[in-house]
Amino acid sequence: MRVLAAMSGGVDSAVAAARAVDAGHDVVGVHLALSAKPGTLRTGSRGCCTIEDSHDARRAADILGIPFYIWDFAERFTEEVVETFVGEYAAGRTPNPCVTCNEKIKFEALLEKAMALGFDAVATGHYARLAVHDGVPELRRSVDEGKDQSYVLASLTPEQLGHAMFPLGDSWKSDVRVEAERRGLSVAKKPDSHDICFIPDGDTKAFLEKRLGQHPGDLVDAETGAILGRHTGVHGFTVGQRKGLGIEAPAPDGRPRYVLSLEPVSGTVKVGSKAGLGVRVIEADRAIWPGGRPLHGPTECVVQVRAHGGIVDAVAEVVSDKVTVQLREPLRGVAPGQVVVLYRPDAVSGDLVLGSAKISSTR
């Protein structure tokens, strides 16, 4: 096949491209320029998409002997990912920009351009397994569950998965680094990026305040209704947050307070004890079924509400295009705007992604 390898400049995408070459495909490497003003150098594991990253990607392509290009997706990334991120926080929701980036940039914008240029598939360094069963794609967890990225890929459609390749899904991260070193790739020991790529300093509150300004409101005790303090905007908080609340007086029992809910219209941030964070029911909409098979009736499954962690047994059901998830045990820190991913457990072939939906409310 003609394969377009998305090369971020990291070890995973470099090895994924190398494996596509080894498999006999006609591979072309491409680095996505996602910032109009990229930084020159990375700082350890902070950020990505720097000029240094593009150079690392080019060097890897040279070693593999494949053509390499840099495509400017900065404008679309800003519109689809950054502005969506800011808008969601302004509305009191907690988005996952990596999910949005995979959905709107890597497997929509990039895939569209690749298909227009005659490529058959896009290969990435994501840790997830992909197979075809009865002509339908199946997205499953990676062998390396500690690095599994099926959660951030669960918003892809069957059509998008039909043109995707994840060469690392059957590998452990430690083995990928050893392989990169064996191949002579200079990124073999390069740290992984952990922060939101467009907020490399990790200060999300400052990033949002710069774009949204200040919108003062009250910090309110959810149980008593007492005003405990003031804040500069609901965009500076997320459900489950404990630190940085700006409340001087401790709770009567001396225990920490947590953000329980956000009300962007009134500007109210309600806080309370950890017990108030427990969620047993999730309501979600905008469901996507990667395998093309919507749920029929109540379905036993495992759900995940964060990229790493927040996993519990549940029963999910679709009613009037809304997904209702009854959790077998409570989860804490579940916020509107997050994505809930439904899995069918499979210890042999890896848990199968049934679908995903955007959380609209919790109880």
JOHU-V781668 format. One record per residue. RES is the residue in one letter. OMEGA is omega as a letter, one per 20 degrees, with the letter a starting at -180 (999 if undefined). D_CENTER is the distance of its C-alpha to the mean C-alpha in Angstrom with 1 decimal. Layout:
res->{RES;RES}
omega->{OMEGA;OMEGA}
d_center->{D_CENTER;D_CENTER}
This chain:
res->{M;R;V;L;A;A;M;S;G;G;V;D;S;A;V;A;A;A;R;A;V;D;A;G;H;D;V;V;G;V;H;L;A;L;S;A;K;P;G;T;L;R;T;G;S;R;G;C;C;T;I;E;D;S;H;D;A;R;R;A;A;D;I;L;G;I;P;F;Y;I;W;D;F;A;E;R;F;T;E;E;V;V;E;T;F;V;G;E;Y;A;A;G;R;T;P;N;P;C;V;T;C;N;E;K;I;K;F;E;A;L;L;E;K;A;M;A;L;G;F;D;A;V;A;T;G;H;Y;A;R;L;A;V;H;D;G;V;P;E;L;R;R;S;V;D;E;G;K;D;Q;S;Y;V;L;A;S;L;T;P;E;Q;L;G;H;A;M;F;P;L;G;D;S;W;K;S;D;V;R;V;E;A;E;R;R;G;L;S;V;A;K;K;P;D;S;H;D;I;C;F;I;P;D;G;D;T;K;A;F;L;E;K;R;L;G;Q;H;P;G;D;L;V;D;A;E;T;G;A;I;L;G;R;H;T;G;V;H;G;F;T;V;G;Q;R;K;G;L;G;I;E;A;P;A;P;D;G;R;P;R;Y;V;L;S;L;E;P;V;S;G;T;V;K;V;G;S;K;A;G;L;G;V;R;V;I;E;A;D;R;A;I;W;P;G;G;R;P;L;H;G;P;T;E;C;V;V;Q;V;R;A;H;G;G;I;V;D;A;V;A;E;V;V;S;D;K;V;T;V;Q;L;R;E;P;L;R;G;V;A;P;G;Q;V;V;V;L;Y;R;P;D;A;V;S;G;D;L;V;L;G;S;A;K;I;S;S;T;R}
omega->{r;a;r;a;r;a;a;a;r;a;a;a;r;r;r;r;r;a;r;r;a;a;r;a;r;a;r;r;r;r;a;r;a;r;r;r;a;r;a;a;r;r;a;a;a;r;r;r;r;r;r;r;r;r;r;r;r;r;r;r;r;r;a;r;a;r;a;r;r;r;a;r;a;a;a;r;r;a;a;a;a;a;r;r;a;a;r;r;r;r;r;r;a;a;r;a;r;r;a;a;r;a;a;a;a;a;r;a;a;a;r;a;r;r;r;a;r;r;a;a;r;r;r;a;r;r;r;r;a;r;r;r;a;r;a;a;r;r;a;r;r;r;r;a;r;r;a;a;r;r;a;r;a;r;a;a;r;r;r;r;r;r;a;r;r;a;a;a;a;a;r;a;a;r;r;r;r;r;r;r;r;a;r;r;a;a;a;a;a;a;r;r;a;a;r;a;a;r;a;r;r;a;a;a;r;r;a;a;r;a;a;a;a;r;a;r;a;r;a;r;a;a;a;a;a;r;a;a;a;r;a;r;r;r;r;a;r;a;a;a;r;a;r;a;r;r;a;a;r;r;a;r;r;a;a;r;a;r;a;a;a;r;a;a;r;a;a;r;a;a;r;a;r;a;a;a;a;r;r;a;r;r;a;r;a;a;r;a;a;r;r;a;r;r;r;a;r;a;r;a;r;a;r;a;r;a;r;a;a;a;a;r;a;r;a;r;r;r;r;r;r;r;r;a;r;a;r;r;a;r;r;r;r;a;r;a;r;r;r;a;a;a;r;a;r;a;a;a;a;a;a;r;r;a;r;r;a;a;r;r;r;r;999}
d_center->{28.2;27.3;23.8;21.7;19.8;16.9;17.8;15.8;18.6;17.2;18.8;16.4;16.7;20.4;21.2;19.4;21.6;24.6;24.3;24.2;27.4;28.9;28.4;30.7;28.4;29.2;26.2;25.5;23.0;21.1;19.3;17.4;18.8;16.3;18.5;22.1;23.1;21.2;22.3;24.8;23.6;20.6;21.3;20.5;16.7;16.1;14.5;14.8;16.3;19.7;23.0;23.2;20.1;21.7;24.9;23.4;22.0;25.5;27.3;25.3;26.2;29.8;30.0;28.8;31.2;29.0;29.0;26.3;25.3;23.2;22.0;21.5;18.5;18.6;20.0;17.6;14.5;16.3;17.1;14.0;11.2;13.3;15.8;13.5;11.8;15.5;16.8;14.6;15.6;19.1;19.1;18.4;14.9;11.7;8.8;5.0;5.8;3.3;3.7;7.0;7.7;7.7;9.6;11.9;12.5;12.3;13.3;15.3;16.9;17.2;18.1;20.6;22.3;22.4;24.1;26.4;27.5;28.3;25.5;24.8;21.3;18.4;17.6;14.6;14.1;11.3;12.5;13.1;16.5;17.8;21.3;23.5;25.7;28.4;27.0;23.6;20.3;18.9;15.4;15.7;14.4;15.3;18.6;17.2;15.4;14.8;12.5;11.3;8.0;9.3;6.9;4.1;7.6;9.4;9.7;11.9;15.6;18.4;19.7;16.7;16.4;20.2;19.8;17.1;17.9;16.1;19.1;17.6;16.8;20.2;20.3;19.9;18.4;21.8;23.5;21.4;22.5;26.1;26.0;24.8;27.8;30.1;29.3;30.0;26.6;26.6;22.9;23.6;23.3;20.9;18.5;14.8;12.8;11.2;11.2;9.6;11.4;13.6;14.5;15.9;18.3;15.8;17.9;15.7;18.8;21.0;18.7;18.6;22.3;23.3;21.9;22.8;25.9;27.2;27.7;29.6;29.7;30.7;29.2;30.8;31.6;30.2;33.3;36.1;35.0;36.2;34.8;33.7;32.8;31.3;28.0;27.1;24.4;22.0;19.1;19.8;18.8;16.3;17.5;18.3;19.0;22.2;22.9;24.0;25.3;28.6;30.9;34.0;35.7;34.4;34.1;37.5;36.6;35.2;31.8;28.5;27.2;23.7;22.2;22.6;22.1;22.0;24.5;23.8;27.1;29.3;27.2;27.5;25.3;26.5;26.5;28.0;28.1;25.4;27.1;26.0;22.3;22.9;21.3;22.9;22.1;18.9;19.5;16.9;17.4;16.2;16.0;15.0;16.8;15.7;19.1;21.0;22.4;22.0;23.1;26.8;28.0;26.7;24.6;24.1;20.6;18.1;15.2;12.0;10.5;8.1;6.0;9.6;12.5;13.7;15.2;18.5;21.0;21.5;23.3;21.6;23.6;23.4;26.0;26.6;23.2;21.7;19.9;21.5;20.3;23.0;21.8;24.4;23.9;22.4;19.0;18.7;16.5;15.0;14.6;14.9;12.0;9.5;8.8;11.3;11.3;14.9;16.3;19.9;20.9;22.4;23.5;25.0;22.7;19.4;17.9;17.6;14.9;17.0;14.8;12.2;13.0;12.3;14.2;17.3;19.4;20.3;23.6}
